[in-house]
Amino acid sequence: MKPWRKFLALMAWLLLFLCLLSYYLDKGPVGQMVRCVDASSCLLSPRLQQARLHYLNSNKHQVTLRPAEGRPGGQRSSQELLCELQRRASLRTLDGSQQPFAGMGWSGVVPGEPLGPMVPGSEIETCAVVMSAGAMLNSSLGAEIDSHDAVLRFNAAPTEGYEKDVGNKTTIRIMNSQILARPMFHFNSSSLYRDGTLVWYEDPDFDFFTPYVDRRRKRPDQPFYILHPAFLWGLWDVIQSNSEETIQPNPPSSGFIGIAVMLALCRQVHVYEYIPSSRQTDLCHYFEPHINAACTLGAYHPLLYEKLLVQRMSASTTPDDLHQGSRVTLPGFSTVDCGGDPVTYDRPPNKNT
């Protein structure tokens, strides 16, 4: 064999070895996740454990990290967890009147009415929160998803061509700033964003204000809300206070945000492929061939801790049901007797700002 052919063969075997090594290092015991009682970073692969430590040390958002002592951990019941979420992270959207948003020109641009049921004075009976996870492929859940009164989807997740698995109804779409700012998403021309209620979350990593104002002027009748940062950090506080470890000091994932939004709007919420089912895969999204274990257990977002918290909030669903059935069912806030008034914040209570 010629030397160059030997070299190519050696490189091919080396690439195969590296791919296999990367695969097994990233494979955390995801199937065991729904059987865990306590949140534990031991469920993360070495790579994801390092990522978690990196975000803890960098603390980009300057979050006040509190010691683990005194946290209730796994002691709260599902009802207590739901009530805490309702009290400490009441759904809020920007109305443009508060500083610094008034000084930034938001007044008169954002909707005057708060995000609520599509029909004023009424509640949504059943809702679906459809994750974009690769495990949605071959699920045949489309008809069940479309049977709900309202359906929430995320970012650029499509329905066309995937109707059998994810349905085609979209009532609310939660998006990050990239969807508006990056041309590749065709925000102003794509039919994905033409109908239904739009909701934006997270800090604007891209120029968000300009395309948002442009959209509001072109389609003033389409509801387009911006979640208040205090709502997002209130969610983070609830996750942290119910985790025995210190979680990543970054905002929750879009999935957890979407669940919290629908708990405030619906009497019953069905969440699809948030807790990994038997179809779990490292495929990040059902509509694109990107593979990364962080999409399931989290790196930047405290995704592992979010999922364990949602599992605990679903008292009527057993771990085996979660693993086999791909669906978590949660009672809406309006159906849970909590007493007292929700706690709201003018700014994130856990930050040094």
C-alpha positions as CSV (number, residue, x, y, z in Angstrom):
1,M,0.0,0.0,0.0
2,K,1.3,3.4,-0.9
3,P,2.3,5.7,2.0
4,W,-0.4,8.3,1.3
5,R,-3.1,5.6,1.3
6,K,-1.8,4.3,4.6
7,F,-1.9,7.8,6.0
8,L,-5.6,8.3,4.8
9,A,-6.5,4.9,6.3
10,L,-4.9,5.9,9.6
11,M,-6.7,9.2,9.6
12,A,-10.0,7.5,8.9
13,W,-9.6,5.2,11.9
14,L,-8.5,8.1,14.1
15,L,-11.6,10.1,13.1
16,L,-13.8,7.1,13.9
17,F,-12.2,6.6,17.3
18,L,-12.6,10.3,18.1
19,C,-16.3,10.2,17.1
20,L,-17.0,7.2,19.2
21,L,-15.1,8.7,22.2
22,S,-17.0,11.9,21.9
23,Y,-20.3,10.0,21.7
24,Y,-19.7,7.9,24.8
25,L,-18.4,10.9,26.8
26,D,-21.5,12.8,26.0
27,K,-23.9,9.9,26.8
28,G,-25.2,10.7,30.3
29,P,-27.7,8.3,31.8
30,V,-30.6,10.2,30.3
31,G,-32.9,7.3,30.7
32,Q,-32.3,7.3,34.4
33,M,-33.0,11.0,34.7
34,V,-36.8,10.5,35.3
35,R,-36.0,8.0,38.0
36,C,-33.8,10.4,40.1
37,V,-35.1,11.8,43.3
38,D,-32.5,14.6,43.8
39,A,-31.0,16.9,41.2
40,S,-27.4,15.9,40.6
41,S,-24.7,17.0,38.2
42,C,-23.5,13.4,38.3
43,L,-26.1,12.8,35.7
44,L,-24.1,15.0,33.3
45,S,-21.3,13.8,31.1
46,P,-17.8,15.0,31.9
47,R,-18.1,17.6,29.1
48,L,-21.4,19.0,30.4
49,Q,-20.1,19.0,34.0
50,Q,-17.2,21.2,32.8
51,A,-19.6,23.5,31.0
52,R,-21.7,23.8,34.1
53,L,-18.6,24.7,36.2
54,H,-17.5,27.2,33.6
55,Y,-20.9,29.1,33.7
56,L,-20.8,29.0,37.5
57,N,-17.4,30.6,37.6
58,S,-18.0,33.2,34.9
59,N,-21.4,34.3,36.3
60,K,-22.1,36.5,33.3
61,H,-25.3,37.9,34.8
62,Q,-23.8,38.6,38.2
63,V,-26.3,36.5,40.1
64,T,-26.0,36.2,43.8
65,L,-25.2,32.5,44.4
66,R,-26.6,31.4,47.7
67,P,-25.3,28.4,49.8
68,A,-27.1,25.2,49.6
69,E,-27.8,25.0,53.3
70,G,-31.5,25.6,54.1
71,R,-32.9,24.7,50.7
72,P,-35.9,22.4,50.9
73,G,-34.6,20.3,48.0
74,G,-37.0,17.4,47.4
75,Q,-39.2,18.1,50.5
76,R,-42.0,20.1,48.8
77,S,-45.1,18.4,47.4
78,S,-46.2,19.0,43.8
79,Q,-48.9,21.4,45.0
80,E,-46.4,23.3,47.1
81,L,-44.0,23.6,44.1
82,L,-46.8,24.9,41.8
83,C,-47.9,27.4,44.4
84,E,-44.3,28.6,44.9
85,L,-43.9,29.0,41.1
86,Q,-47.2,31.0,41.0
87,R,-46.2,33.2,43.9
88,R,-42.6,33.9,43.1
89,A,-42.8,34.0,39.3
90,S,-46.1,35.6,38.4
91,L,-46.4,36.0,34.6
92,R,-45.4,39.5,33.5
93,T,-44.9,41.3,30.2
94,L,-43.4,44.7,29.5
95,D,-45.9,47.5,29.3
96,G,-43.3,50.2,28.6
97,S,-44.1,52.3,31.6
98,Q,-41.3,51.2,33.9
99,Q,-37.7,52.3,33.8
100,P,-35.4,51.6,32.2
101,F,-37.8,50.5,29.5
102,A,-39.8,53.8,29.3
103,G,-36.5,55.6,28.7
104,M,-35.6,53.1,25.9
105,G,-38.7,54.0,23.9
106,W,-40.9,51.0,24.7
107,S,-43.9,53.0,25.8
108,G,-46.6,53.0,23.1
109,V,-44.9,50.2,21.2
110,V,-45.6,47.1,23.3
111,P,-49.2,45.9,23.7
112,G,-51.2,47.8,26.3
113,E,-53.0,44.7,27.6
114,P,-51.1,42.0,29.4
115,L,-50.7,38.5,28.0
116,G,-53.7,36.5,28.9
117,P,-56.4,34.1,27.5
118,M,-57.2,34.6,23.8
119,V,-60.8,35.4,24.7
120,P,-61.0,38.0,27.5
121,G,-62.7,36.8,30.7
122,S,-62.3,33.1,29.8
123,E,-59.8,30.4,30.6
124,I,-58.1,28.0,28.2
125,E,-59.1,24.5,29.1
126,T,-56.3,22.3,27.8
127,C,-53.0,23.4,26.3
128,A,-50.0,21.7,24.7
129,V,-46.4,22.8,25.0
130,V,-44.5,21.2,22.2
131,M,-40.8,20.9,22.6
132,S,-38.6,21.0,19.5
133,A,-36.7,17.9,20.6
134,G,-35.5,15.3,18.1
135,A,-37.6,12.8,20.0
136,M,-40.7,14.3,18.5
137,L,-39.9,12.5,15.3
138,N,-41.9,9.3,14.7
139,S,-44.0,10.1,17.8
140,S,-47.4,10.2,15.9
141,L,-48.5,12.8,18.4
142,G,-49.8,15.3,15.9
143,A,-53.5,14.6,16.2
144,E,-53.4,14.6,20.0
145,I,-51.5,17.9,20.1
146,D,-53.9,19.6,17.7
147,S,-56.8,18.4,19.9
148,H,-55.9,20.9,22.6
149,D,-57.4,24.3,22.8
150,A,-54.1,26.1,22.6
151,V,-50.6,25.0,21.4
152,L,-47.3,26.7,22.2
153,R,-44.2,26.2,20.0
154,F,-40.7,27.6,20.2
155,N,-38.5,29.8,17.9
156,A,-38.4,28.5,14.3
157,A,-39.9,25.1,14.9
158,P,-42.0,24.3,11.8
159,T,-45.1,22.2,11.4
160,E,-45.2,21.8,7.6
161,G,-43.9,18.3,6.7
162,Y,-44.1,17.2,10.4
163,E,-47.8,17.3,11.0
164,K,-48.1,13.6,11.9
165,D,-45.7,14.0,14.7
166,V,-46.1,17.6,15.9
167,G,-49.5,18.7,14.6
168,N,-50.1,22.0,12.7
169,K,-51.9,24.2,15.3
170,T,-49.9,27.1,16.7
171,T,-51.5,29.6,19.2
172,I,-48.5,31.1,20.8
173,R,-44.9,31.1,19.7
174,I,-42.1,32.0,22.1
175,M,-38.9,33.3,20.4
176,N,-35.5,34.6,21.3
177,S,-33.9,37.7,19.8
178,Q,-32.1,35.8,17.0
179,I,-35.4,35.0,15.3
180,L,-36.0,38.7,14.7
181,A,-32.5,39.9,14.1
182,R,-30.9,37.2,11.9
183,P,-31.9,37.2,8.2
184,M,-31.7,33.4,8.0
185,F,-35.0,33.1,9.9
186,H,-37.0,35.3,7.5
187,F,-39.0,36.8,10.3
188,N,-40.9,39.3,8.3
189,S,-41.7,37.0,5.4
190,S,-42.1,33.5,6.8
191,S,-45.5,32.1,7.5
192,L,-44.3,30.6,10.7
193,Y,-44.6,34.0,12.5
194,R,-47.6,35.4,10.6
195,D,-50.4,34.1,12.8
196,G,-51.0,33.6,16.5
197,T,-49.5,35.4,19.5
198,L,-45.7,36.1,19.6
199,V,-43.8,36.2,22.8
200,W,-40.1,37.2,23.1
201,Y,-37.8,36.2,26.0
202,E,-34.1,36.5,27.1
203,D,-31.6,39.4,26.9
204,P,-31.3,40.8,23.4
205,D,-28.0,39.4,22.2
206,F,-28.8,41.0,18.8
207,D,-30.5,44.2,17.7
208,F,-34.0,43.5,18.8
209,F,-35.7,46.8,19.2
210,T,-35.5,47.9,15.5
211,P,-37.1,44.8,14.0
212,Y,-39.6,44.6,16.9
213,V,-40.9,48.2,16.2
214,D,-40.9,47.5,12.5
215,R,-43.1,44.4,13.1
216,R,-45.5,46.2,15.4
217,R,-46.0,48.9,12.8
218,K,-46.6,46.5,10.0
219,R,-48.8,44.1,11.9
220,P,-50.3,46.2,14.8
221,D,-53.2,43.7,15.3
222,Q,-50.9,40.7,16.0
223,P,-50.2,40.4,19.7
224,F,-46.4,40.5,20.2
225,Y,-45.3,40.5,23.9
226,I,-42.0,40.8,25.6
227,L,-41.6,38.8,28.8
228,H,-40.4,40.9,31.8
229,P,-36.9,40.1,32.9
230,A,-38.1,39.8,36.5
231,F,-40.4,37.0,35.4
232,L,-37.5,35.0,34.0
233,W,-35.3,35.5,37.0
234,G,-38.2,34.7,39.3
235,L,-38.4,31.3,37.5
236,W,-34.7,30.9,38.0
237,D,-35.1,31.6,41.8
238,V,-37.7,28.8,42.1
239,I,-35.5,26.3,40.3
240,Q,-32.5,27.2,42.5
241,S,-34.4,27.1,45.7
242,N,-35.6,23.6,44.9
243,S,-32.3,22.2,43.8
244,E,-29.7,20.8,46.2
245,E,-26.8,22.0,44.0
246,T,-26.0,25.4,42.8
247,I,-27.4,25.7,39.2
248,Q,-26.0,27.6,36.3
249,P,-26.6,31.4,36.9
250,N,-28.2,31.8,33.5
251,P,-31.9,32.3,32.6
252,P,-34.1,29.2,32.3
253,S,-34.5,27.4,29.0
254,S,-37.2,28.4,26.6
255,G,-38.9,25.1,27.4
256,F,-39.3,25.9,31.1
257,I,-40.4,29.5,30.3
258,G,-43.1,28.2,27.9
259,I,-44.4,25.8,30.6
260,A,-44.6,28.6,33.1
261,V,-46.4,30.8,30.7
262,M,-49.0,28.2,29.9
263,L,-49.5,27.3,33.5
264,A,-50.7,30.8,34.0
265,L,-53.1,30.7,31.0
266,C,-54.5,27.2,31.0
267,R,-56.4,24.9,33.4
268,Q,-54.4,21.9,32.3
269,V,-51.0,21.8,30.5
270,H,-49.6,18.8,28.5
271,V,-45.9,19.1,27.9
272,Y,-44.5,16.9,25.1
273,E,-40.9,15.6,25.1
274,Y,-39.5,17.8,27.9
275,I,-38.8,14.8,30.1
276,P,-36.9,12.4,27.9
277,S,-39.0,9.5,26.8
278,S,-38.0,6.1,25.4
279,R,-37.5,7.9,22.1
280,Q,-34.7,10.1,23.6
281,T,-32.0,11.1,21.2
282,D,-29.1,13.5,21.1
283,L,-30.7,15.0,18.0
284,C,-31.4,18.6,19.2
285,H,-34.4,19.4,17.0
286,Y,-36.8,17.3,15.0
287,F,-36.3,19.6,11.9
288,E,-32.5,19.8,11.6
289,P,-29.6,17.4,11.8
290,H,-27.7,18.9,14.8
291,I,-26.5,16.5,17.5
292,N,-25.5,17.6,21.0
293,A,-26.3,16.1,24.4
294,A,-26.5,19.6,25.9
295,C,-29.8,20.0,24.2
296,T,-31.3,17.4,26.5
297,L,-29.5,18.0,29.8
298,G,-28.2,21.6,29.4
299,A,-25.0,23.5,29.4
300,Y,-25.8,27.2,29.4
301,H,-29.3,26.7,30.8
302,P,-29.9,24.8,34.0
303,L,-31.9,22.3,32.0
304,L,-31.3,19.2,34.1
305,Y,-32.6,21.0,37.2
306,E,-35.6,22.4,35.4
307,K,-36.6,18.9,34.2
308,L,-36.3,17.3,37.6
309,L,-38.4,20.1,39.0
310,V,-41.1,19.6,36.4
311,Q,-41.1,15.9,37.1
312,R,-41.8,16.6,40.8
313,M,-44.6,19.0,39.9
314,S,-46.3,16.2,38.0
315,A,-47.6,14.2,40.9
316,S,-50.1,12.2,38.9
317,T,-47.4,10.9,36.5
318,T,-45.1,8.1,37.5
319,P,-41.4,7.9,36.3
320,D,-42.2,5.0,34.1
321,D,-45.1,6.8,32.5
322,L,-42.9,9.8,31.8
323,H,-40.2,7.6,30.2
324,Q,-42.7,5.6,28.0
325,G,-45.3,8.2,27.3
326,S,-43.4,11.4,26.3
327,R,-46.0,13.6,28.0
328,V,-46.1,15.4,31.3
329,T,-49.5,16.7,32.5
330,L,-49.6,19.6,34.9
331,P,-52.5,21.4,36.6
332,G,-52.8,25.1,35.7
333,F,-52.4,27.7,38.4
334,S,-56.1,28.5,38.4
335,T,-57.0,24.9,39.5
336,V,-54.5,24.8,42.4
337,D,-55.6,26.3,45.8
338,C,-52.6,28.3,46.9
339,G,-54.0,31.2,48.9
340,G,-52.3,34.5,49.2
341,D,-51.2,36.9,46.4
342,P,-48.5,36.2,43.9
343,V,-45.1,37.8,44.6
344,T,-43.9,40.1,41.8
345,Y,-40.6,41.9,41.5
346,D,-39.6,45.2,39.8
347,R,-36.2,43.7,39.2
348,P,-34.6,40.2,39.6
349,P,-34.3,39.7,43.3
350,N,-31.4,37.4,43.0
351,K,-29.1,39.7,41.2
352,N,-26.6,42.4,42.3
353,T,-28.1,45.1,40.2
